[in-house]
Amino acid sequence: MAPSFGRTISFPLSPARASRPRAAAYHVRSVSLPCNSHPLLAHLCNHITAVRSWVAAPSSPSTGLAHLDALHAALAELLLLPEARSALHHGSATATCLLDGFLLLADAHAAFQETVVELRAHASDAQAALRRRDDARLTSAVRSLRRAEKDLARLAASVLAAAKFPTMPSASSSSAEVEVSGALAEAVAAATCASAAVFSAVEAVSAVATSALASKKTMTSSLMSLVKSAKPASSNEEKEVAALERLDEVEACVAEIEGASEKVFRSILHTRVALLNIQTETCC
């Protein structure tokens, strides 16, 4: 474990920012971040902690995206400061690893946006088919929903690979470099975990809908039973109403996160551009 360093860099902070409470040291791989050594790193660690807390007990996907957006805003603030850029100049390997991590995040969130648009369209198709008693269209829509869910599951698994990039500073790094590099490493790790949790949360909402549609039988059999079954019609009608409600939840979920997802995607791109600029300055 690295020791807790004293204040070695000075960041220009407004009185309002300087008065914010400091976060406890946060463990990242084998480095204990000395977040109490400077208010700006404490500010970033506060957002990292908030993201980690949401991942531990995720609520709505939109809340997770809001935490991600706030985390990237704190990162952008840090990367604009000359002291932070200077620290990364001497840790080009760290900058390269972070670039790889944010590229993977950007690709994952771009794919996520495409998938949720498809999810919304498939849910709408399923609603129309269910109301019209169109068994062929309904079966097709449910299959499409399940494919989208599998895509979300794959995205959630693949995005976690970004957290595996080594971003440890060398033994000769200064305390300032250790602080900045460690904070950035923990930030990208938290962002990947939260992104995976968001993708999984949306998948779960859709999975509930497809389960309600399928019930205990295949979709075709279930739909035919609405017309031909000798069982009380009310039972089938209740299942249909429940399925429609679950599909409404899918559409509402997608509508709620579309704007937030675009905002997070742009934040990731801005963060990567800032890192690219730092690396370019290093090479010059």
C-alpha positions in Angstrom: 0.0 0.0 0.0 1.3 3.4 -0.9 1.6 5.8 2.0 -0.6 8.8 2.5 1.1 11.8 0.8 1.1 15.3 2.0 -0.1 18.1 -0.2 2.3 18.3 -3.1 0.3 20.1 -5.8 -1.8 23.2 -5.5 -5.0 23.5 -7.6 -6.9 26.8 -7.9 -10.2 26.3 -6.2 -13.1 28.5 -5.5 -14.1 29.0 -1.8 -17.3 27.0 -2.5 -15.4 24.0 -3.8 -12.8 24.2 -1.2 -15.4 23.9 1.5 -16.9 20.6 0.3 -16.5 17.7 2.6 -13.6 15.4 1.9 -14.1 11.7 1.0 -12.3 8.9 2.8 -9.4 7.2 1.0 -10.6 4.8 -1.7 -8.9 1.6 -2.5 -7.9 1.0 -6.1 -5.9 -2.1 -6.9 -2.8 -1.8 -4.7 -2.9 2.0 -4.2 -4.7 3.7 -1.4 -5.7 7.1 -2.8 -4.7 9.9 -0.4 -7.9 11.7 -1.2 -7.6 13.8 1.9 -4.5 15.5 0.6 -6.3 17.9 -1.8 -9.9 19.0 -2.0 -10.2 18.4 -5.8 -9.2 14.8 -5.5 -11.6 14.5 -2.6 -14.3 16.0 -4.9 -13.6 13.3 -7.5 -13.5 10.5 -4.9 -16.9 11.7 -3.6 -18.4 11.0 -7.1 -16.5 7.7 -7.3 -18.0 6.7 -4.0 -21.5 7.7 -5.1 -21.1 5.6 -8.3 -19.9 2.6 -6.3 -22.8 3.0 -3.9 -25.3 2.9 -6.7 -23.6 -0.1 -8.3 -23.9 -1.9 -4.9 -27.6 -1.2 -4.7 -28.8 -0.1 -8.2 -32.1 1.7 -8.6 -33.3 3.1 -11.9 -30.9 3.1 -14.9 -31.5 6.9 -15.2 -30.0 7.4 -11.7 -27.0 5.4 -12.6 -26.5 7.5 -15.8 -26.8 10.7 -13.7 -24.0 9.5 -11.4 -21.9 8.6 -14.4 -22.4 12.1 -15.9 -21.4 13.7 -12.6 -18.3 11.5 -12.4 -17.2 12.5 -15.9 -17.8 16.2 -15.1 -15.4 15.9 -12.2 -12.9 14.1 -14.4 -13.1 16.9 -17.0 -12.5 19.4 -14.3 -9.4 17.6 -13.1 -7.9 17.0 -16.6 -8.1 20.7 -17.5 -5.8 21.7 -14.7 -2.1 22.2 -15.6 -0.9 20.3 -12.5 -2.9 17.2 -13.5 -1.8 17.4 -17.1 1.8 17.7 -15.9 1.5 14.6 -13.8 0.2 12.6 -16.8 3.0 13.9 -19.0 5.3 11.8 -16.8 3.0 8.8 -16.9 2.4 8.3 -20.6 1.8 4.5 -20.1 -1.1 5.4 -17.7 -2.5 7.9 -20.2 -2.4 5.2 -22.9 -4.2 2.6 -20.7 -6.8 5.2 -19.8 -7.3 6.0 -23.5 -8.0 2.3 -24.2 -10.5 2.2 -21.3 -12.4 5.2 -22.4 -12.5 4.0 -26.0 -14.1 0.8 -24.8 -16.6 2.8 -22.8 -17.4 5.0 -25.7 -18.0 2.0 -28.0 -20.1 0.3 -25.4 -22.3 3.3 -24.8 -22.7 3.9 -28.5 -23.9 0.3 -28.9 -26.1 0.7 -25.8 -27.9 3.7 -27.4 -28.6 1.7 -30.6 -29.9 -1.3 -28.6 -32.3 0.7 -26.5 -33.8 2.3 -29.6 -34.4 -1.2 -31.0 -35.8 -2.3 -27.7 -38.3 0.4 -27.7 -39.4 -0.4 -31.3 -39.7 -4.2 -30.4 -41.8 -3.4 -27.3 -44.1 -1.2 -29.4 -44.5 -4.0 -32.0 -45.3 -6.5 -29.2 -48.0 -4.2 -27.8 -49.6 -3.8 -31.2 -49.5 -7.5 -31.9 -50.9 -8.4 -28.5 -53.9 -6.0 -28.9 -54.6 -7.3 -32.4 -54.2 -11.0 -31.5 -51.5 -11.3 -34.2 -49.7 -14.4 -33.0 -47.0 -14.4 -35.8 -46.1 -10.7 -35.3 -46.1 -11.2 -31.5 -43.8 -14.2 -31.6 -41.4 -12.2 -33.9 -41.5 -9.2 -31.6 -40.7 -11.3 -28.5 -37.8 -13.0 -30.3 -36.5 -9.5 -31.2 -36.8 -8.4 -27.6 -34.9 -11.4 -26.4 -32.1 -10.7 -28.9 -31.8 -7.2 -27.7 -31.6 -8.5 -24.1 -28.8 -10.8 -25.1 -27.0 -7.8 -26.7 -27.3 -5.9 -23.5 -26.0 -8.8 -21.5 -23.0 -9.0 -23.8 -22.4 -5.3 -23.5 -22.5 -5.5 -19.7 -19.9 -8.3 -19.7 -17.6 -6.7 -22.3 -17.5 -3.3 -20.8 -16.0 -4.7 -17.6 -12.9 -5.5 -19.5 -12.0 -1.8 -19.3 -11.5 -2.1 -15.6 -8.7 -4.6 -16.1 -6.2 -2.2 -17.8 -3.2 -1.7 -15.6 -2.8 2.0 -14.7 -0.2 1.8 -11.9 2.4 4.5 -11.8 6.1 3.5 -11.7 8.1 3.3 -8.5 9.8 6.6 -9.5 6.6 8.5 -9.8 6.1 11.6 -7.6 3.4 11.7 -5.0 1.4 14.0 -7.3 1.6 11.5 -10.1 0.5 8.7 -7.8 -2.5 10.8 -6.7 -3.7 11.8 -10.1 -3.0 8.4 -11.8 -4.7 6.5 -9.0 -7.7 8.8 -9.0 -8.1 8.4 -12.7 -7.7 4.6 -12.6 -10.3 4.3 -9.9 -12.6 6.7 -11.8 -12.5 4.6 -15.0 -13.0 1.4 -13.0 -16.0 2.8 -11.3 -17.4 4.1 -14.6 -17.1 0.6 -16.2 -18.8 -1.1 -13.3 -21.7 1.5 -13.3 -22.1 1.2 -17.1 -22.4 -2.6 -16.9 -24.9 -2.2 -14.1 -27.0 0.3 -16.2 -27.0 -2.1 -19.2 -28.0 -5.0 -16.9 -30.8 -2.9 -15.3 -32.4 -2.1 -18.7 -32.0 -5.8 -19.7 -33.9 -6.8 -16.5 -36.8 -4.5 -17.2 -37.2 -6.0 -20.7 -36.8 -9.5 -19.4 -39.7 -9.0 -17.0 -41.9 -8.0 -20.0 -40.9 -11.0 -22.2 -41.5 -13.3 -19.3 -45.0 -11.9 -18.8 -45.6 -12.3 -22.5 -44.4 -15.9 -22.7 -46.0 -16.9 -19.3 -45.7 -20.7 -18.9 -46.2 -21.6 -22.5 -44.8 -20.5 -25.9 -46.1 -17.2 -27.2 -48.2 -18.9 -29.9 -49.8 -21.3 -27.5 -50.5 -18.6 -25.0 -52.1 -16.3 -27.6 -54.3 -19.1 -29.0 -55.5 -19.9 -25.5 -57.0 -16.4 -25.3 -59.4 -17.4 -28.1 -59.8 -21.2 -27.8 -59.2 -22.1 -24.2 -62.1 -23.3 -22.1 -60.6 -21.6 -19.0 -62.3 -18.4 -17.7 -61.6 -15.5 -20.1 -60.8 -13.2 -17.1 -57.6 -15.2 -16.4 -56.3 -14.7 -19.9 -57.3 -11.1 -19.9 -55.4 -10.5 -16.7 -52.3 -12.0 -18.2 -52.7 -9.8 -21.3 -53.1 -6.7 -19.2 -50.1 -7.6 -17.1 -48.0 -8.1 -20.3 -49.1 -4.8 -21.7 -48.2 -3.1 -18.4 -44.7 -4.6 -18.5 -44.3 -3.4 -22.1 -45.3 0.1 -21.1 -42.6 -0.1 -18.4 -40.0 -1.0 -21.1 -41.0 2.0 -23.2 -41.0 4.3 -20.2 -37.6 3.1 -19.2 -36.1 3.7 -22.6 -37.8 7.1 -22.9 -36.3 8.1 -19.5 -32.7 7.1 -20.3 -32.3 8.1 -24.0 -31.4 11.7 -23.2 -29.2 10.8 -20.3 -27.4 8.1 -22.2 -26.5 10.5 -25.0 -25.2 12.9 -22.4 -23.0 10.3 -20.8 -21.7 9.2 -24.2 -20.7 12.7 -25.1 -19.0 13.1 -21.7 -16.9 10.0 -22.3 -15.8 11.3 -25.7 -14.9 14.7 -24.1 -12.8 12.9 -21.5 -11.0 10.8 -24.1 -10.3 13.9 -26.2 -8.8 15.6 -23.1 -6.5 12.6 -22.6 -5.6 12.5 -26.2 -4.6 16.2 -26.0 -2.4 15.5 -23.0 -0.7 12.6 -24.7 -0.1 14.7 -27.8 1.5 17.4 -25.7 3.7 14.6 -24.2 4.9 13.4 -27.6 5.7 16.9 -28.8 
